[in-house]
Amino acid sequence: MKNDTDKHPVGRTSGRGYMLKLLMNIGISTVITVILEILLVTNVTAFSGYLYQTGNDSQTVERFAFGSLVSVLLFVLFGILIFAITLFLMERKTARDIEKIAGAVEQISAGDLSTRLDIAGDGELADIADSITRMERDIRDKIERERSSEQSKTDLITNVAHDLRTPLTSILGYLELLKTRENLTPETRQKYVEIAYSKSKRLQKLIEELFGFTKLSYGKLNMTITDVDIVRLLAQLLEESYPNFEKNHMSYDFTANVDSQVIRADGDLLARLFDNLINNAIKYGKEGKRVTVRLRADTQWVLVRVINYGYVIPENELPLIFDKFYRVEHSRSSSTGGTGLGLAIVKNIAEMHHGTVSVSSSLAGTVFTVKLPVEYHETPAGKSAEHKESKG
């Protein structure tokens, strides 16, 4: 709304400024014409009178000496010529600038968004040129965003198709074996059923992750803000993940500088955030055999670090780690690979709570750091996310 409001006063001011400048140039041209006309009439009349008095009584001298109709018309035409030349010289730069602007607008309307429009000075036409340049840049940026959006949709379809096809192919393959081979032993049948079931669960998880990311990305998810004890939440999530730790022959260690810390947040979303980080640490930290979770709280912020001691993420890949569909090369396998949306979801949830998430990786461990405010305050930047307040 602000941009639209600002545009109209500028347009009116520019129009008035140009009209004032044009009237001023007309006035200056008129003054110059009058002065030159007076000088011309005075001198020509005096000189003609002198010639007539010295005996030159030709018809031309007599006309100028006594101000005949012909001489008056010639003086008027000469005055018009002086006025036209003077006004043209004063408006020449403006005319050139208008031609440049018209040419640029024509090129832009034809689809050429690389048009350069340089108008020197600080007048109204320079302002108009700047506005056209900004408009061209905005159109170009909008087109780039639309192309990026289209590319994201293409990536979404491609990645989802690839990630869903693998478990679905396995499920169909094992079901086909169960359907067509009647001589399978009960043990083999049970094994195939278990494999198809585990693949189905993986397929379900991938679909849920995809839907969750879509809701978070496009603002379709309502936030329910309540009092959440984040110390208790983390302890509960780690306890629920114990079978996963046990299966991967791993252990975990949880430390906090407070026994309890209540923050204003959406408990379900925070549970999803930290569950993703814990599962991520288990997936990619198997080599290190343990996961460390550290919580530090003060009056304003809560800092949670989830550390695994497995694969070291290359430094050049760290800035990309929270991008959707991105997976480090080491993780592209059936045992660890997902949709590549888990960490993108973590980032979205942290930002919805006006917090941040960052990552560092070295031989000392891969550290995911989540920083959350103790109090959730609705700000203009966060109003796009719908939420409900509850005292829970």
C-alpha positions in Angstrom: 0.0 0.0 0.0 2.8 2.3 0.7 4.2 2.2 -2.8 0.9 2.9 -4.3 0.3 5.9 -2.0 3.7 7.3 -2.8 3.4 7.1 -6.5 0.4 9.5 -6.9 1.8 12.6 -5.2 5.1 12.2 -7.1 3.2 12.1 -10.4 1.2 15.2 -9.6 4.3 17.1 -8.4 6.3 16.1 -11.5 3.4 17.3 -13.7 3.2 20.7 -12.0 7.0 21.1 -12.0 7.2 20.4 -15.7 4.4 22.9 -16.5 6.1 25.6 -14.4 9.4 25.0 -16.1 7.7 25.2 -19.5 5.9 28.4 -18.6 9.2 29.9 -17.3 10.9 29.0 -20.6 8.1 30.6 -22.6 8.4 33.7 -20.4 12.2 33.9 -20.9 11.8 33.4 -24.7 9.1 36.1 -24.8 11.4 38.6 -22.9 14.3 37.8 -25.2 12.1 38.2 -28.2 10.7 41.6 -27.0 14.2 42.9 -26.3 15.5 41.9 -29.6 12.4 43.2 -31.4 12.8 46.6 -29.7 16.4 46.8 -30.6 15.7 45.7 -34.2 12.8 48.0 -34.7 14.5 51.0 -33.2 17.8 50.5 -35.1 16.1 49.6 -38.5 13.7 52.5 -38.2 16.5 55.0 -37.2 18.8 53.8 -40.0 16.0 53.9 -42.6 15.1 57.4 -41.5 18.7 58.5 -41.8 18.9 57.1 -45.3 15.6 58.8 -46.3 16.9 62.1 -45.0 20.1 61.8 -46.9 18.2 61.4 -50.1 17.7 57.7 -50.4 14.0 57.6 -51.2 13.7 54.0 -52.4 10.5 52.2 -51.7 12.1 49.8 -49.2 13.8 52.6 -47.2 10.5 54.5 -47.2 8.5 51.5 -45.9 10.9 50.9 -42.9 11.3 54.6 -42.2 7.5 55.2 -42.0 6.4 51.9 -40.6 4.3 50.5 -43.5 2.2 47.3 -43.2 4.9 45.3 -45.0 7.6 46.4 -42.5 5.4 45.6 -39.5 4.6 42.1 -40.9 8.3 41.5 -41.4 9.1 42.6 -37.8 6.3 40.3 -36.5 7.6 37.3 -38.5 11.2 38.0 -37.3 9.9 38.1 -33.7 8.1 34.8 -34.1 11.3 33.3 -35.5 13.4 34.6 -32.6 10.8 33.3 -30.1 10.7 29.8 -31.8 14.5 29.5 -32.0 14.9 30.6 -28.3 12.2 28.3 -27.0 13.6 25.4 -29.1 17.1 25.9 -27.7 15.8 26.0 -24.2 13.6 22.9 -24.6 16.0 20.9 -26.8 17.4 18.8 -23.9 13.9 18.2 -22.6 12.8 17.0 -26.1 15.8 14.7 -26.3 15.0 13.3 -22.9 11.4 12.7 -23.8 12.5 10.9 -27.0 14.8 8.6 -24.8 11.9 7.9 -22.4 9.5 7.1 -25.2 12.0 4.8 -26.9 12.8 3.0 -23.6 9.1 2.5 -22.9 8.6 1.1 -26.4 11.5 -1.3 -25.8 10.2 -2.4 -22.4 6.7 -2.9 -23.8 8.3 -5.1 -26.5 9.8 -7.3 -23.8 13.3 -5.9 -23.6 13.9 -5.6 -19.9 17.6 -4.8 -20.3 17.0 -1.3 -21.5 19.2 1.3 -19.9 17.7 4.8 -19.4 20.1 7.5 -18.4 18.7 11.0 -17.9 21.2 13.5 -16.5 20.1 16.1 -14.0 17.6 16.2 -11.2 14.4 17.4 -12.9 11.1 15.8 -13.3 12.1 13.8 -16.4 15.1 12.4 -14.5 12.6 11.3 -11.8 10.4 9.7 -14.4 13.4 7.9 -15.9 14.3 6.6 -12.4 10.7 5.4 -11.9 10.8 3.6 -15.2 14.2 2.0 -14.3 12.8 0.9 -11.0 9.6 -0.4 -12.7 11.8 -2.3 -15.1 13.9 -3.8 -12.3 10.7 -4.7 -10.4 9.2 -6.5 -13.4 12.5 -8.3 -14.0 12.7 -9.4 -10.4 9.1 -10.5 -10.4 9.7 -12.6 -13.6 12.8 -14.1 -11.9 10.7 -15.0 -8.8 8.0 -16.5 -10.9 10.6 -18.6 -12.8 12.2 -19.6 -9.5 8.7 -20.6 -8.2 8.0 -22.6 -11.3 11.4 -24.3 -11.0 10.7 -25.0 -7.3 7.4 -26.7 -8.3 9.2 -28.7 -11.0 11.9 -29.7 -8.4 9.1 -30.6 -6.0 7.4 -32.9 -8.5 10.7 -34.5 -9.6 12.0 -35.1 -6.0 8.7 -36.3 -4.7 8.3 -38.7 -7.7 11.8 -40.0 -7.2 11.5 -40.4 -3.4 8.1 -42.0 -3.5 8.8 -44.3 -6.4 11.6 -46.3 -4.6 9.5 -47.6 -1.6 6.4 -48.0 -3.8 8.4 -50.1 -6.3 9.6 -52.4 -3.5 6.1 -52.7 -2.0 4.6 -53.7 -5.4 7.5 -56.1 -6.0 7.0 -58.0 -2.8 3.2 -58.0 -3.1 3.6 -59.4 -6.6 5.8 -62.2 -5.2 3.2 -63.0 -2.5 0.4 -63.0 -5.1 2.1 -65.2 -7.8 4.2 -67.6 -5.8 2.1 -70.1 -4.0 5.0 -72.3 -2.9 6.5 -69.8 -0.6 7.2 -71.0 3.0 5.3 -69.3 5.8 8.6 -67.8 7.1 9.3 -66.3 3.6 5.8 -65.0 3.3 6.1 -63.4 6.7 9.4 -61.8 5.8 8.0 -60.4 2.6 5.0 -59.0 4.4 7.2 -57.3 7.0 9.4 -55.8 4.3 6.3 -54.5 2.4 4.9 -53.1 5.7 8.2 -51.3 6.6 8.3 -49.8 3.1 4.7 -48.7 3.4 5.5 -46.9 6.7 8.4 -45.2 5.0 6.1 -44.1 2.2 3.6 -42.8 4.7 6.4 -40.8 6.5 7.5 -39.3 3.2 4.0 -38.2 2.3 3.4 -36.7 5.8 6.7 -34.8 5.6 5.8 -33.4 2.1 2.3 -32.3 3.3 3.8 -30.7 6.4 6.4 -28.7 4.5 3.7 -27.5 2.0 1.5 -26.3 4.9 4.4 -24.5 6.6 5.7 -22.9 3.4 2.4 -21.6 2.1 1.0 -20.3 5.5 -1.7 -22.9 5.7 -0.9 -23.9 9.3 -2.4 -22.2 12.3 -0.1 -21.7 15.3 -1.5 -22.4 18.8 0.6 -20.5 21.2 0.7 -22.0 24.7 3.1 -22.3 27.7 5.6 -25.0 26.8 8.2 -26.4 29.2 11.0 -26.9 26.7 13.2 -28.9 29.2 10.4 -31.4 29.7 9.6 -31.4 26.0 13.2 -32.3 25.0 13.5 -35.0 27.7 10.3 -36.6 26.5 11.3 -36.5 22.8 14.7 -38.2 23.7 12.9 -40.8 25.8 10.5 -41.5 22.9 13.5 -41.9 20.5 15.2 -44.5 22.8 14.2 -47.5 20.6 15.7 -45.7 17.6 18.9 -45.0 19.6 19.0 -48.7 20.7 18.4 -50.0 17.2 21.4 -48.0 15.9 23.6 -48.9 18.9 23.8 -45.3 20.0 23.4 -43.4 23.3 22.3 -39.8 24.1 23.2 -37.2 26.7 20.9 -34.4 27.8 22.1 -31.4 29.9 20.4 -28.1 30.9 21.3 -25.2 33.0 17.8 -25.1 34.5 15.4 -27.7 35.8 12.4 -26.1 34.0 12.0 -23.4 31.4 8.6 -22.3 30.2 8.4 -20.5 26.9 5.5 -19.2 24.8 5.3 -21.4 21.7 3.4 -23.9 19.6 4.2 -27.2 21.4 3.3 -29.5 18.5 5.5 -27.5 16.1 8.5 -27.4 18.5 8.1 -31.1 19.0 8.3 -31.6 15.3 11.3 -29.3 15.0 13.4 -31.1 17.7 12.2 -34.5 16.6 13.5 -33.8 13.1 16.9 -32.7 14.6 17.1 -35.7 16.9 16.3 -38.1 14.0 18.7 -36.3 11.8 21.5 -36.7 14.4 20.7 -40.4 14.7 20.7 -40.9 10.9 24.0 -39.1 10.2 25.8 -39.6 13.5 25.9 -43.4 13.7 29.6 -43.5 13.4 30.0 -41.3 16.5 27.7 -43.7 18.6 26.1 -40.9 20.6 24.1 -37.7 20.4 24.4 -34.8 22.8 21.6 -32.3 23.5 22.5 -29.1 25.5 20.0 -26.5 26.7 21.0 -23.1 28.0 18.3 -20.5 29.0 18.3 -17.0 30.3 15.5 -14.4 30.8 15.0 -13.7 27.1 16.3 -16.6 25.0 16.6 -20.4 25.0 19.6 -22.0 23.2 19.4 -25.7 22.3 22.3 -27.5 20.6 21.9 -31.0 19.1 25.3 -32.5 18.4 26.2 -35.7 16.6 29.7 -37.0 16.1 29.4 -38.7 12.7 30.1 -37.5 9.2 31.6 -34.0 9.0 29.6 -31.8 6.6 31.9 -30.0 4.1 32.1 -26.3 4.7 30.9 -25.4 1.3 27.7 -27.3 1.9 26.8 -25.8 5.2 25.0 -22.7 3.7 22.8 -25.1 1.7 21.9 -27.5 4.5 18.5 -25.9 5.2 17.4 -25.6 1.6 14.5 -27.7 0.6 15.3 -30.9 -1.2 19.0 -30.5 -0.4 20.9 -33.5 0.9 24.7 -33.7 1.5 26.2 -36.2 -0.9 27.1 -38.6 1.9 23.4 -38.9 2.8 22.0 -39.9 -0.6 21.2 -43.5 0.2 18.1 -45.6 0.9 19.0 -45.9 4.6 19.3 -42.2 5.3 17.9 -40.3 2.4 14.4 -38.7 2.8 12.7 -36.0 0.9 15.4 -33.5 1.9 12.6 -31.4 3.6 13.4 -32.2 7.2 15.8 -29.4 7.9 13.8 -27.0 5.7 10.9 -27.7 8.1 13.1 -27.1 11.1 14.1 -23.6 9.7 10.5 -22.7 8.9 9.3 -23.6 12.4 12.1 -21.7 14.1 11.4 -18.6 12.0 7.7 -18.8 12.7 8.6 -18.5 16.4 10.9 -15.5 15.6 13.9 -17.7 16.3 16.9 -18.9 14.3 18.7 -22.2 13.5 22.3 -22.6 12.4 24.8 -25.4 11.8 28.5 -25.9 12.2 30.5 -29.0 11.5 34.1 -30.1 12.4 35.9 -33.1 13.8 34.6 -32.0 17.2 31.0 -32.7 16.0 28.1 -31.4 13.9 26.2 -28.9 15.9 22.7 -27.7 15.1 21.9 -24.6 17.2 18.3 -23.4 17.7 17.7 -20.0 19.3 14.1 -19.3 20.5 12.7 -16.3 22.4 11.1 -17.0 25.8 8.2 -14.7 25.0 6.4 -15.0 21.7 5.5 -11.5 20.4 3.4 -11.0 17.3 5.2 -8.6 15.0 4.4 -7.1 11.6 7.0 -9.4 10.0 5.2 -12.4 11.6 1.6 -11.5 10.9 1.5 -13.7 7.8 1.5 -16.7 10.1 -2.0 -17.3 11.5 -2.0 -18.3 15.2 -4.2 -18.6 18.2 -3.2 -17.5 21.7 -4.0 -19.9 24.5 -3.1 -20.0 28.1 -3.1 -23.8 28.1 
